[in-house]
Amino acid sequence: MDFIKSFFQNRKGNSYKKHLINVLGFHPRNISLYKTALTHRSVREAAEENNERLEYLGDAVLGSLIADYLFKRYPYKGEGFLTEMRSKMVNRQQLNEIAIRMGVKKITLYNQGEGSIKDSQIFGNTLESLIGAIYLDKGYSKTAKWVKERILIPHMFVDDLETLEINQKNKLYGWANKIGKQLDFEIVEEKMEGSRRLFTIAAMIDGEKISEGKAYNKKDASQIAAQIAVEKLGILGTEVGNTPDDKK
């Protein structure tokens, strides 16, 4: 029996569909759509077999739903505030934590032998893939209701997010500038894992390596390194500095 089929039919002695229903809160019509949404590229590289296309779709759907929610919640706030709030709500780290709390990790098929995956944000990405699947299976209005009831209300505390600084690189730059330290992010290693390029980036303060982050793009790797550095150094508050190039 094919490994993918075996995984989805029976995992740890339990029905895959039961796990899926527990996460979704409803019975899916097109089960194959959800299987694709929960299959990571590390085990299936073909575009039609992994969840990257659905992640692309779900990201767009989630972004539009959050934008609509914020537009109605804050009728007197400007575009800059709304854009920043949306970024906070769909932040990769936050979505990853929400996905794990929801049980998405338990039903995601990925290569557990790849050490770099445990430090990445694949479960948040998978959550977006699920949103894409729900959109195709149930339509926009039911997807909006699901996102509100299963993600927004129980997991996104908007009042708290208003004062949250999510860009750890900016926080670290602000701290370094305040105390006169030189902060740099350097590529330590760049290698191929299968068909993907894996980056290891170090946060360097006055030439000393403080932390490392690994991800499949430079921006995520540097944010992970910054987050680890912020926690390691015990940096509090929301000091914000100017990041030379946060797109790297």
VEXDO-6500 format. One record per atom (N, C-alpha, C): residue in one letter; atom name; x, y, z; residue number from 1. Coordinates in steps of 0.05 Angstrom, whole numbers, padded with zeros to 5 digits. Each point is the difference from the previous one (the first is absolute). Layout:
<recs>
- residu;atome;c1;c2;c3;num
- A;CA;X;Y;Z;NUM
...
</recs>
This chain:
<recs>
- residu;atome;c1;c2;c3;num
- M;N;00017;-00024;00000;1
- M;CA;-00017;00024;00000;1
- M;C;00017;00025;00000;1
- D;N;-00007;00020;-00016;2
- D;CA;00015;00025;-00001;2
- D;C;00002;00012;00027;2
- F;N;00023;00012;00006;3
- F;CA;00005;00011;00027;3
- F;C;-00019;00023;00006;3
- I;N;-00005;00017;-00020;4
- I;CA;-00019;00023;00005;4
- I;C;-00028;-00011;00006;4
- K;N;-00009;-00019;-00015;5
- K;CA;-00026;-00012;00005;5
- K;C;-00002;-00012;00027;5
- S;N;00021;-00015;00007;6
- S;CA;00001;-00013;00026;6
- S;C;-00001;00020;00023;6
- F;N;00015;00022;-00003;7
- F;CA;00001;00021;00021;7
- F;C;-00028;00011;00004;7
- F;N;-00014;00007;-00021;8
- F;CA;-00025;00013;00003;8
- F;C;-00023;-00019;00008;8
- Q;N;00004;-00026;-00005;9
- Q;CA;-00021;-00019;00008;9
- Q;C;00003;-00007;00029;9
- N;N;00024;-00001;00010;10
- N;CA;00004;-00009;00028;10
- N;C;00025;00011;00011;10
- R;N;-00002;00017;00020;11
- R;CA;00023;00011;00013;11
- R;C;-00003;-00005;00030;11
- K;N;00019;-00013;00012;12
- K;CA;00000;-00007;00028;12
- K;C;-00026;-00014;00008;12
- G;N;-00010;-00016;-00019;13
- G;CA;-00023;-00017;00006;13
- G;C;-00026;00015;-00002;13
- N;N;00000;00026;-00007;14
- N;CA;-00025;00015;-00001;14
- N;C;-00006;00008;-00029;14
- S;N;-00025;00004;-00005;15
- S;CA;-00008;00009;-00027;15
- S;C;00010;00028;-00006;15
- Y;N;00013;00003;-00023;16
- Y;CA;00009;00026;-00008;16
- Y;C;-00024;00019;-00003;16
- K;N;-00022;-00009;-00011;17
- K;CA;-00023;00017;-00004;17
- K;C;-00010;00010;00027;17
- K;N;00001;-00016;00021;18
- K;CA;-00009;00009;00026;18
- K;C;00017;00023;00011;18
- H;N;00027;-00003;-00004;19
- H;CA;00018;00021;00008;19
- H;C;-00006;00026;-00015;19
- L;N;-00005;-00003;-00026;20
- L;CA;-00005;00023;-00017;20
- L;C;-00026;00014;00008;20
- I;N;-00021;-00016;00006;21
- I;CA;-00025;00012;00008;21
- I;C;00003;00014;00027;21
- N;N;00017;-00010;00018;22
- N;CA;00004;00013;00026;22
- N;C;00013;00028;-00004;22
- V;N;00018;00002;-00020;23
- V;CA;00012;00025;-00006;23
- V;C;-00019;00019;-00014;23
- L;N;-00014;-00010;-00020;24
- L;CA;-00018;00016;-00016;24
- L;C;-00026;00008;00014;24
- G;N;-00011;-00020;00015;25
- G;CA;-00026;00005;00012;25
- G;C;-00023;-00005;-00018;25
- F;N;00005;-00013;-00023;26
- F;CA;-00021;-00007;-00019;26
- F;C;00009;-00023;-00017;26
- H;N;-00018;-00012;-00015;27
- H;CA;00006;-00023;-00017;27
- H;C;00007;00011;-00028;27
- P;N;00024;-00004;-00009;28
- P;CA;00008;00010;-00027;28
- P;C;-00014;-00016;-00022;28
- R;N;-00005;00014;-00022;29
- R;CA;-00012;-00014;-00023;29
- R;C;00022;-00013;-00017;29
- N;N;00020;00015;-00007;30
- N;CA;00021;-00009;-00017;30
- N;C;00025;-00007;00016;30
- I;N;00001;-00025;00010;31
- I;CA;00021;-00008;00019;31
- I;C;00028;00002;-00013;31
- S;N;00002;-00005;-00027;32
- S;CA;00025;00000;-00013;32
- S;C;00012;00028;00000;32
- L;N;-00017;00020;-00001;33
- L;CA;00009;00028;00002;33
- L;C;00015;00005;00026;33
- Y;N;-00010;-00010;00021;34
- Y;CA;00012;00004;00027;34
- Y;C;00025;-00017;00003;34
- K;N;00001;-00023;-00013;35
- K;CA;00025;-00016;00001;35
- K;C;00022;00016;-00013;35
- T;N;-00006;00013;-00023;36
- T;CA;00021;00016;-00013;36
- T;C;00008;00023;00017;36
- A;N;-00020;00013;00014;37
- A;CA;00006;00023;00017;37
- A;C;00018;-00007;00023;37
- L;N;00000;-00026;00008;38
- L;CA;00015;-00009;00023;38
- L;C;00025;-00015;-00008;38
- T;N;00008;00001;-00025;39
- T;CA;00024;-00014;-00009;39
- T;C;00022;00021;-00007;39
- H;N;00022;-00001;00015;40
- H;CA;00022;00019;-00003;40
- H;C;00018;-00008;-00024;40
- R;N;00013;00019;-00010;41
- R;CA;00017;-00004;-00024;41
- R;C;00023;-00019;00007;41
- S;N;00008;-00003;00025;42
- S;CA;00022;-00017;00007;42
- S;C;-00006;-00029;-00005;42
- V;N;-00025;-00008;-00004;43
- V;CA;-00007;-00027;-00007;43
- V;C;-00012;-00003;-00027;43
- R;N;-00009;00022;-00012;44
- R;CA;-00011;-00001;-00027;44
- R;C;00008;00026;-00014;44
- E;N;00017;-00002;-00021;45
- E;CA;00011;00024;-00013;45
- E;C;-00018;00010;-00023;45
- A;N;-00016;-00018;-00011;46
- A;CA;-00017;00008;-00023;46
- A;C;-00020;00021;00009;46
- A;N;-00003;00021;-00016;47
- A;CA;-00018;00023;00008;47
- A;C;-00028;-00009;00006;47
- E;N;-00010;-00020;-00015;48
- E;CA;-00027;-00009;00004;48
- E;C;-00004;-00019;00024;48
- E;N;00023;-00008;00012;49
- E;CA;-00002;-00019;00022;49
- E;C;00007;00012;00028;49
- N;N;00011;00024;00001;50
- N;CA;00006;00012;00026;50
- N;C;-00017;00025;00003;50
- N;N;00003;00013;00024;51
- N;CA;-00019;00021;00007;51
- N;C;00008;00029;-00007;51
- E;N;00021;00003;-00016;52
- E;CA;00010;00027;-00005;52
- E;C;-00020;00017;-00016;52
- R;N;-00014;-00012;-00020;53
- R;CA;-00020;00015;-00015;53
- R;C;-00023;00008;00018;53
- L;N;-00009;-00019;00017;54
- L;CA;-00022;00007;00018;54
- L;C;00009;00020;00021;54
- E;N;00025;-00001;00008;55
- E;CA;00010;00021;00019;55
- E;C;-00001;00027;-00013;55
- Y;N;00007;00002;-00025;56
- Y;CA;-00001;00025;-00015;56
- Y;C;-00029;00011;00000;56
- L;N;-00019;-00018;-00005;57
- L;CA;-00028;00008;-00001;57
- L;C;-00010;00008;00028;57
- G;N;00006;-00017;00019;58
- G;CA;-00009;00005;00028;58
- G;C;00012;00025;00011;58
- D;N;00024;00007;-00006;59
- D;CA;00013;00024;00009;59
- D;C;-00016;00024;-00010;59
- A;N;-00008;00000;-00026;60
- A;CA;-00015;00022;-00011;60
- A;C;-00028;00002;00012;60
- V;N;-00013;-00023;00004;61
- V;CA;-00026;00000;00012;61
- V;C;00001;00010;00029;61
- L;N;00019;-00010;00015;62
- L;CA;00002;00009;00028;62
- L;C;00006;00030;00002;62
- G;N;00018;00009;-00018;63
- G;CA;00007;00029;00000;63
- G;C;-00024;00017;-00005;63
- S;N;-00017;-00008;-00019;64
- S;CA;-00024;00015;-00006;64
- S;C;-00020;00000;00023;64
- L;N;-00003;-00023;00013;65
- L;CA;-00018;-00002;00023;65
- L;C;00009;00017;00023;65
- I;N;00026;00000;00005;66
- I;CA;00011;00016;00022;66
- I;C;-00003;00030;-00007;66
- A;N;00005;00007;-00025;67
- A;CA;-00002;00028;-00009;67
- A;C;-00029;00009;00004;67
- D;N;-00019;-00016;-00007;68
- D;CA;-00029;00007;00003;68
- D;C;-00007;00003;00029;68
- Y;N;00010;-00018;00017;69
- Y;CA;-00006;00001;00029;69
- Y;C;00012;00026;00012;69
- L;N;00024;00007;-00007;70
- L;CA;00013;00023;00012;70
- L;C;-00013;00026;-00010;70
- F;N;-00008;00000;-00026;71
- F;CA;-00013;00024;-00011;71
- F;C;-00025;00006;00015;71
- K;N;-00015;-00020;00007;72
- K;CA;-00025;00004;00014;72
- K;C;00004;00005;00030;72
- R;N;00021;-00012;00012;73
- R;CA;00005;00003;00029;73
- R;C;00011;00028;00006;73
- Y;N;00016;00011;-00018;74
- Y;CA;00013;00026;00004;74
- Y;C;-00009;00020;-00021;74
- P;N;-00024;00011;00002;75
- P;CA;-00010;00018;-00021;75
- P;C;00015;00026;-00003;75
- Y;N;00015;00008;00021;76
- Y;CA;00013;00026;-00001;76
- Y;C;00030;-00002;-00001;76
- K;N;00011;-00024;-00004;77
- K;CA;00029;-00003;-00002;77
- K;C;00009;00002;-00029;77
- G;N;00025;00009;-00003;78
- G;CA;00011;00003;-00027;78
- G;C;00011;-00025;-00012;78
- E;N;00008;00002;-00025;79
- E;CA;00011;-00023;-00015;79
- E;C;00025;-00012;00013;79
- G;N;00017;00017;00011;80
- G;CA;00025;-00010;00012;80
- G;C;-00006;-00017;00024;80
- F;N;-00018;00008;00017;81
- F;CA;-00007;-00016;00024;81
- F;C;-00013;-00026;-00009;81
- L;N;-00018;00001;-00019;82
- L;CA;-00014;-00025;-00009;82
- L;C;00020;-00019;-00012;82
- T;N;00019;00010;-00016;83
- T;CA;00019;-00018;-00012;83
- T;C;00018;-00013;00021;83
- E;N;00009;00016;00019;84
- E;CA;00017;-00011;00022;84
- E;C;-00015;-00021;00016;84
- M;N;-00026;00005;00006;85
- M;CA;-00015;-00019;00015;85
- M;C;-00004;-00026;-00016;85
- R;N;-00005;00003;-00026;86
- R;CA;-00003;-00025;-00016;86
- R;C;00025;-00016;00000;86
- S;N;00023;00014;-00002;87
- S;CA;00026;-00014;00001;87
- S;C;00004;-00015;00026;87
- K;N;-00009;00012;00022;88
- K;CA;00002;-00013;00026;88
- K;C;-00017;-00025;00002;88
- M;N;-00024;00002;-00012;89
- M;CA;-00019;-00022;00002;89
- M;C;00007;-00024;-00017;89
- V;N;00013;00006;-00023;90
- V;CA;00008;-00022;-00018;90
- V;C;00030;-00006;00002;90
- N;N;00013;00010;00021;91
- N;CA;00028;-00005;00004;91
- N;C;00006;-00030;00001;91
- R;N;00021;-00008;-00013;92
- R;CA;00007;-00028;-00003;92
- R;C;00003;-00014;00027;92
- Q;N;00013;00012;00019;93
- Q;CA;00004;-00012;00026;93
- Q;C;-00027;-00004;00014;93
- Q;N;-00017;00020;-00001;94
- Q;CA;-00026;-00002;00013;94
- Q;C;-00017;-00022;-00013;94
- L;N;-00001;00000;-00027;95
- L;CA;-00016;-00020;-00013;95
- L;C;00011;-00029;00006;95
- N;N;00026;-00002;00002;96
- N;CA;00011;-00026;00006;96
- N;C;-00008;-00009;00028;96
- E;N;00000;00018;00019;97
- E;CA;-00008;-00007;00028;97
- E;C;-00030;-00007;00001;97
- I;N;-00016;00015;-00015;98
- I;CA;-00028;-00005;-00001;98
- I;C;-00006;-00028;-00012;98
- A;N;00014;-00006;-00022;99
- A;CA;-00003;-00025;-00013;99
- A;C;00006;-00024;00018;99
- I;N;00022;00003;00016;100
- I;CA;00007;-00021;00018;100
- I;C;-00021;-00004;00022;100
- R;N;-00010;00023;00011;101
- R;CA;-00021;-00001;00020;101
- R;C;-00025;-00013;-00011;101
- M;N;-00006;00004;-00025;102
- M;CA;-00024;-00011;-00012;102
- M;C;00003;-00030;-00006;102
- G;N;00024;-00010;00001;103
- G;CA;00005;-00029;-00007;103
- G;C;00008;-00005;-00028;103
- V;N;00006;00021;-00015;104
- V;CA;00008;-00004;-00028;104
- V;C;00025;-00016;-00003;104
- K;N;00019;00004;00018;105
- K;CA;00025;-00015;-00001;105
- K;C;-00004;-00030;00000;105
- K;N;-00020;-00009;00015;106
- K;CA;-00006;-00029;00003;106
- K;C;-00010;-00013;-00026;106
- I;N;-00011;00016;-00017;107
- I;CA;-00011;-00012;-00025;107
- I;C;00015;00010;-00025;107
- T;N;00023;00012;00004;108
- T;CA;00017;00009;-00023;108
- T;C;00020;-00022;-00007;108
- L;N;00002;-00006;-00025;109
- L;CA;00019;-00020;-00010;109
- L;C;00025;00015;-00009;109
- Y;N;00022;-00003;00014;110
- Y;CA;00025;00013;-00008;110
- Y;C;00024;-00018;00008;110
- N;N;00023;00006;-00011;111
- N;CA;00024;-00016;00005;111
- N;C;00011;00007;00028;111
- Q;N;-00006;-00017;00019;112
- Q;CA;00009;00006;00027;112
- Q;C;00030;-00004;00004;112
- G;N;00013;-00011;-00021;113
- G;CA;00029;-00004;00002;113
- G;C;00015;00025;-00007;113
- E;N;-00013;00020;-00012;114
- E;CA;00013;00025;-00006;114
- E;C;00001;00018;00025;114
- G;N;00024;00003;00011;115
- G;CA;00002;00015;00025;115
- G;C;-00008;00029;-00003;115
- S;N;00004;00011;-00023;116
- S;CA;-00006;00029;-00004;116
- S;C;-00030;00006;00001;116
- I;N;-00016;-00021;-00005;117
- I;CA;-00029;00005;-00001;117
- I;C;-00011;00007;00028;117
- K;N;00012;-00011;00021;118
- K;CA;-00010;00005;00027;118
- K;C;00003;00029;00008;118
- D;N;00019;00014;-00013;119
- D;CA;00004;00028;00006;119
- D;C;-00014;00019;-00020;119
- S;N;-00015;-00012;-00019;120
- S;CA;-00013;00016;-00020;120
- S;C;-00029;00005;00008;120
- Q;N;-00014;00013;-00019;121
- Q;CA;-00028;00007;00006;121
- Q;C;-00020;-00016;-00017;121
- I;N;00006;-00025;-00005;122
- I;CA;-00016;-00015;-00019;122
- I;C;-00028;-00005;00009;122
- F;N;-00005;-00001;00026;123
- F;CA;-00028;-00005;00009;123
- F;C;-00018;00024;-00004;123
- G;N;00012;00024;00003;124
- G;CA;-00016;00024;-00007;124
- G;C;-00006;00001;-00030;124
- N;N;00020;-00008;-00016;125
- N;CA;-00005;-00002;-00028;125
- N;C;-00021;-00021;-00007;125
- T;N;00000;-00022;00015;126
- T;CA;-00020;-00021;-00004;126
- T;C;-00027;00010;00008;126
- L;N;-00002;00016;00020;127
- L;CA;-00026;00012;00008;127
- L;C;-00011;00017;-00023;127
- E;N;00018;00015;-00013;128
- E;CA;-00009;00015;-00023;128
- E;C;-00009;-00018;-00023;128
- S;N;00013;-00023;-00003;129
- S;CA;-00008;-00019;-00020;129
- S;C;-00028;-00011;00006;129
- L;N;-00005;-00005;00025;130
- L;CA;-00027;-00010;00009;130
- L;C;-00021;00021;-00007;130
- I;N;00007;00026;00004;131
- I;CA;-00019;00021;-00006;131
- I;C;-00006;00000;-00030;131
- G;N;00021;-00005;-00016;132
- G;CA;-00004;-00002;-00029;132
- G;C;-00018;-00023;-00007;132
- A;N;00004;-00023;00013;133
- A;CA;-00017;-00023;-00005;133
- A;C;-00029;00005;00008;133
- I;N;-00004;00013;00023;134
- I;CA;-00027;00006;00009;134
- I;C;-00014;00019;-00020;134
- Y;N;00015;00019;-00009;135
- Y;CA;-00011;00019;-00020;135
- Y;C;-00009;-00015;-00025;135
- L;N;00016;-00018;-00010;136
- L;CA;-00008;-00015;-00024;136
- L;C;-00023;-00020;00006;136
- D;N;00000;-00011;00024;137
- D;CA;-00020;-00020;00007;137
- D;C;-00027;00012;00009;137
- K;N;00002;00023;00014;138
- K;CA;-00025;00011;00012;138
- K;C;-00008;00027;-00010;138
- G;N;00019;00015;-00013;139
- G;CA;-00007;00026;-00009;139
- G;C;00010;00022;00019;139
- Y;N;-00002;00025;-00009;140
- Y;CA;00012;00022;00014;140
- Y;C;-00014;00006;00027;140
- S;N;-00027;00001;-00001;141
- S;CA;-00015;00008;00024;141
- S;C;00004;-00020;00023;141
- K;N;00000;-00026;-00006;142
- K;CA;00004;-00020;00020;142
- K;C;00029;00000;00010;142
- T;N;00019;00006;-00018;143
- T;CA;00028;00003;00008;143
- T;C;00003;00024;00019;143
- A;N;-00013;00022;-00006;144
- A;CA;00001;00023;00018;144
- A;C;-00011;-00006;00028;144
- K;N;-00022;-00015;00001;145
- K;CA;-00012;-00008;00025;145
- K;C;00020;-00018;00015;145
- W;N;00012;-00019;-00014;146
- W;CA;00019;-00019;00013;146
- W;C;00024;00015;00011;146
- V;N;00012;00018;-00015;147
- V;CA;00023;00015;00009;147
- V;C;-00007;00016;00024;147
- K;N;-00023;00013;00001;148
- K;CA;-00008;00016;00022;148
- K;C;-00004;-00017;00025;148
- E;N;-00014;-00023;-00003;149
- E;CA;-00007;-00016;00024;149
- E;C;00023;-00018;00009;149
- R;N;00018;-00009;-00018;150
- R;CA;00020;-00019;00007;150
- R;C;00028;00012;00004;150
- I;N;00004;00024;-00012;151
- I;CA;00027;00012;00002;151
- I;C;-00002;00028;00013;151
- L;N;-00016;00017;-00011;152
- L;CA;00000;00028;00009;152
- L;C;-00008;00004;00029;152
- I;N;-00024;-00010;00006;153
- I;CA;-00011;00004;00028;153
- I;C;00016;-00015;00021;153
- P;N;00006;-00026;-00004;154
- P;CA;00013;-00015;00022;154
- P;C;00031;00005;00002;154
- H;N;00012;00009;-00022;155
- H;CA;00029;00001;00000;155
- H;C;00013;00027;-00005;155
- M;N;-00014;00018;-00013;156
- M;CA;00011;00026;-00006;156
- M;C;-00011;00022;00019;156
- F;N;00015;00008;00019;157
- F;CA;-00009;00019;00020;157
- F;C;00008;00028;-00010;157
- V;N;-00018;00012;-00015;158
- V;CA;00006;00024;-00015;158
- V;C;00009;00024;00018;158
- D;N;-00013;00003;00023;159
- D;CA;00008;00022;00018;159
- D;C;00029;-00003;00008;159
- D;N;00009;-00024;00005;160
- D;CA;00028;-00005;00008;160
- D;C;00019;00004;-00024;160
- L;N;-00010;-00007;-00024;161
- L;CA;00017;00003;-00024;161
- L;C;00006;00029;-00006;161
- E;N;-00018;00018;00009;162
- E;CA;00004;00029;-00006;162
- E;C;00027;00010;00011;162
- T;N;00008;-00011;00022;163
- T;CA;00025;00009;00013;163
- T;C;00023;-00020;-00003;163
- L;N;-00004;-00020;-00017;164
- L;CA;00021;-00021;-00003;164
- L;C;00019;00008;-00022;164
- E;N;00026;-00003;00005;165
- E;CA;00020;00003;-00021;165
- E;C;00008;-00027;-00010;165
- I;N;-00007;-00006;-00026;166
- I;CA;00005;-00027;-00010;166
- I;C;00025;-00002;-00016;166
- N;N;00011;00023;-00009;167
- N;CA;00025;-00002;-00016;167
- N;C;00024;-00001;00018;167
- Q;N;00009;-00024;00005;168
- Q;CA;00022;-00004;00019;168
- Q;C;00026;00012;-00010;168
- K;N;00004;00002;-00026;169
- K;CA;00024;00013;-00011;169
- K;C;-00001;00029;00008;169
- N;N;-00023;00013;-00004;170
- N;CA;-00001;00028;00007;170
- N;C;00004;00005;00030;170
- K;N;-00011;-00018;00017;171
- K;CA;00004;00002;00028;171
- K;C;00030;-00003;00007;171
- L;N;00013;-00019;-00013;172
- L;CA;00029;-00004;00006;172
- L;C;00016;00024;-00010;172
- Y;N;-00006;00010;-00024;173
- Y;CA;00014;00024;-00010;173
- Y;C;-00004;00024;00019;173
- G;N;-00025;00003;00010;174
- G;CA;-00005;00022;00018;174
- G;C;00017;-00002;00025;174
- W;N;00001;-00024;00011;175
- W;CA;00016;-00005;00024;175
- W;C;00030;00005;-00005;175
- A;N;00010;-00009;-00023;176
- A;CA;00028;00003;-00006;176
- A;C;00007;00030;-00004;176
- N;N;-00017;00014;-00014;177
- N;CA;00004;00029;-00004;177
- N;C;00000;00015;00026;177
- K;N;-00018;-00008;00018;178
- K;CA;-00003;00014;00025;178
- K;C;00025;-00002;00018;178
- I;N;00014;-00023;-00001;179
- I;CA;00023;-00004;00017;179
- I;C;00026;00001;-00015;179
- G;N;-00001;00008;-00026;180
- G;CA;00024;00004;-00015;180
- G;C;00014;-00025;-00010;180
- K;N;-00016;-00021;-00006;181
- K;CA;00011;-00025;-00010;181
- K;C;-00004;-00002;-00030;181
- Q;N;00018;-00014;-00013;182
- Q;CA;-00003;-00005;-00029;182
- Q;C;-00013;-00027;-00004;182
- L;N;-00023;00000;-00013;183
- L;CA;-00015;-00024;-00006;183
- L;C;00000;-00006;-00029;183
- D;N;00007;-00025;-00007;184
- D;CA;00000;-00009;-00028;184
- D;C;-00012;-00028;-00001;184
- F;N;-00011;-00006;-00023;185
- F;CA;-00010;-00027;-00005;185
- F;C;00017;-00012;-00023;185
- E;N;00013;-00022;00005;186
- E;CA;00018;-00012;-00020;186
- E;C;-00009;-00028;-00007;186
- I;N;00002;-00007;-00026;187
- I;CA;-00006;-00027;-00009;187
- I;C;00023;-00018;00008;187
- V;N;-00006;-00019;00017;188
- V;CA;00020;-00020;00010;188
- V;C;00002;-00023;-00019;188
- E;N;-00023;-00009;-00011;189
- E;CA;00000;-00023;-00018;189
- E;C;-00024;00002;-00019;189
- E;N;00005;-00009;-00024;190
- E;CA;-00021;-00001;-00020;190
- E;C;00003;-00026;-00015;190
- K;N;-00020;-00018;00002;191
- K;CA;00003;-00026;-00012;191
- K;C;-00027;-00009;-00011;191
- M;N;00001;-00021;-00017;192
- M;CA;-00024;-00011;-00012;192
- M;C;-00010;-00023;00017;192
- E;N;-00026;00000;00006;193
- E;CA;-00014;-00022;00012;193
- E;C;-00021;-00009;-00019;193
- G;N;00006;-00022;-00014;194
- G;CA;-00018;-00008;-00022;194
- G;C;00001;00021;-00022;194
- S;N;-00023;00012;-00006;195
- S;CA;00000;00020;-00021;195
- S;C;-00002;00028;00012;195
- R;N;00003;00002;00026;196
- R;CA;-00003;00026;00014;196
- R;C;00027;00010;00011;196
- R;N;00003;00026;00001;197
- R;CA;00024;00012;00011;197
- R;C;-00005;00007;00029;197
- L;N;00017;-00011;00018;198
- L;CA;-00002;00005;00029;198
- L;C;00021;00020;00008;198
- F;N;-00009;00022;00014;199
- F;CA;00018;00021;00009;199
- F;C;00004;-00002;00030;199
- T;N;00025;00003;00009;200
- T;CA;00006;00003;00028;200
- T;C;00012;00028;00004;200
- I;N;-00014;00017;00015;201
- I;CA;00009;00028;00004;201
- I;C;00005;00005;00030;201
- A;N;00022;00013;00005;202
- A;CA;00008;00006;00028;202
- A;C;-00005;00029;00006;202
- A;N;-00009;00006;00025;203
- A;CA;-00001;00027;00010;203
- A;C;00026;00006;00014;203
- M;N;00015;00020;-00010;204
- M;CA;00026;00007;00010;204
- M;C;-00001;00027;00014;204
- I;N;00010;00002;00024;205
- I;CA;00002;00025;00015;205
- I;C;00029;00006;00006;205
- D;N;00010;00022;-00012;206
- D;CA;00028;00007;00002;206
- D;C;00018;-00023;-00008;206
- G;N;-00008;-00014;-00021;207
- G;CA;00016;-00022;-00011;207
- G;C;-00003;-00026;00014;207
- E;N;-00016;-00001;00021;208
- E;CA;-00004;-00025;00015;208
- E;C;-00027;-00013;-00007;208
- K;N;00001;-00026;-00006;209
- K;CA;-00025;-00013;-00007;209
- K;C;-00017;-00005;00024;209
- I;N;-00025;00010;00000;210
- I;CA;-00018;-00003;00022;210
- I;C;-00020;-00023;-00004;210
- S;N;-00008;-00003;-00025;211
- S;CA;-00021;-00020;-00005;211
- S;C;00000;-00007;-00030;211
- E;N;-00013;-00022;-00007;212
- E;CA;-00003;-00008;-00027;212
- E;C;-00029;-00007;-00006;212
- G;N;-00009;00004;-00025;213
- G;CA;-00026;-00008;-00009;213
- G;C;00001;-00014;-00026;213
- K;N;-00016;-00020;-00004;214
- K;CA;-00001;-00015;-00025;214
- K;C;-00027;00001;-00013;214
- A;N;-00001;00005;-00026;215
- A;CA;-00026;00000;-00014;215
- A;C;00006;-00002;-00030;215
- Y;N;-00022;-00002;-00015;216
- Y;CA;00003;-00003;-00029;216
- Y;C;00000;00026;-00015;216
- N;N;00001;00022;00015;217
- N;CA;00005;00026;-00012;217
- N;C;00015;00017;00020;217
- K;N;00015;00020;-00009;218
- K;CA;00017;00016;00017;218
- K;C;-00015;00016;00021;218
- K;N;-00023;00011;-00008;219
- K;CA;-00016;00017;00018;219
- K;C;-00009;-00016;00024;219
- D;N;-00011;-00024;-00004;220
- D;CA;-00010;-00016;00022;220
- D;C;00023;-00009;00018;220
- A;N;00023;-00008;-00013;221
- A;CA;00023;-00009;00015;221
- A;C;00011;00023;00018;221
- S;N;00001;00024;-00010;222
- S;CA;00010;00022;00016;222
- S;C;-00020;00008;00023;222
- Q;N;-00026;-00003;-00006;223
- Q;CA;-00019;00006;00021;223
- Q;C;00002;-00021;00023;223
- I;N;00004;-00025;-00008;224
- I;CA;00003;-00021;00021;224
- I;C;00025;00005;00016;224
- A;N;00022;00008;-00013;225
- A;CA;00025;00006;00014;225
- A;C;-00005;00024;00019;225
- A;N;-00014;00020;-00010;226
- A;CA;-00006;00024;00017;226
- A;C;-00017;-00008;00024;226
- Q;N;-00020;-00016;-00004;227
- Q;CA;-00017;-00008;00022;227
- Q;C;00015;-00015;00021;227
- I;N;00018;-00018;-00008;228
- I;CA;00016;-00015;00019;228
- I;C;00019;00019;00015;228
- A;N;00011;00019;-00014;229
- A;CA;00018;00020;00012;229
- A;C;-00015;00017;00021;229
- V;N;-00024;00009;-00008;230
- V;CA;-00016;00017;00019;230
- V;C;-00006;-00016;00025;230
- E;N;-00007;-00025;-00002;231
- E;CA;-00006;-00017;00023;231
- E;C;00026;-00005;00016;231
- K;N;00021;-00005;-00013;232
- K;CA;00026;-00006;00013;232
- K;C;00011;00024;00016;232
- L;N;-00004;00023;-00012;233
- L;CA;00011;00025;00012;233
- L;C;-00020;00012;00020;233
- G;N;-00024;-00010;00001;234
- G;CA;-00020;00010;00019;234
- G;C;-00009;00028;-00007;234
- I;N;-00003;00006;-00026;235
- I;CA;-00007;00027;-00009;235
- I;C;-00030;00003;00003;235
- L;N;-00009;00020;00016;236
- L;CA;-00028;00006;00004;236
- L;C;-00008;00026;-00014;236
- G;N;-00026;00005;00001;237
- G;CA;-00009;00025;-00011;237
- G;C;-00004;-00002;-00030;237
- T;N;-00005;00023;-00012;238
- T;CA;-00006;00000;-00029;238
- T;C;00017;00021;-00015;238
- E;N;00026;00002;00008;239
- E;CA;00017;00019;-00014;239
- E;C;00002;-00008;-00029;239
- V;N;-00004;00019;-00018;240
- V;CA;00001;-00007;-00028;240
- V;C;00021;00017;-00014;240
- G;N;00018;-00014;-00014;241
- G;CA;00021;00014;-00015;241
- G;C;-00006;-00004;-00030;241
- N;N;00017;00010;-00017;242
- N;CA;-00003;-00002;-00028;242
- N;C;00016;-00024;-00010;242
- T;N;-00014;-00019;-00012;243
- T;CA;00014;-00023;-00012;243
- T;C;00010;00008;-00027;243
- P;N;00026;-00005;-00005;244
- P;CA;00012;00008;-00026;244
- P;C;-00014;-00012;-00024;244
- D;N;-00007;-00025;00002;245
- D;CA;-00014;-00013;-00022;245
- D;C;-00014;-00024;00010;245
- D;N;-00025;00003;00008;246
- D;CA;-00015;-00022;00011;246
- D;C;-00011;-00020;-00021;246
- K;N;00005;00006;-00025;247
- K;CA;-00008;-00018;-00021;247
- K;C;00020;-00022;-00006;247
- K;N;00023;00002;00012;248
- K;CA;00021;-00020;-00004;248
- K;C;-00006;-00025;00016;248
</recs>
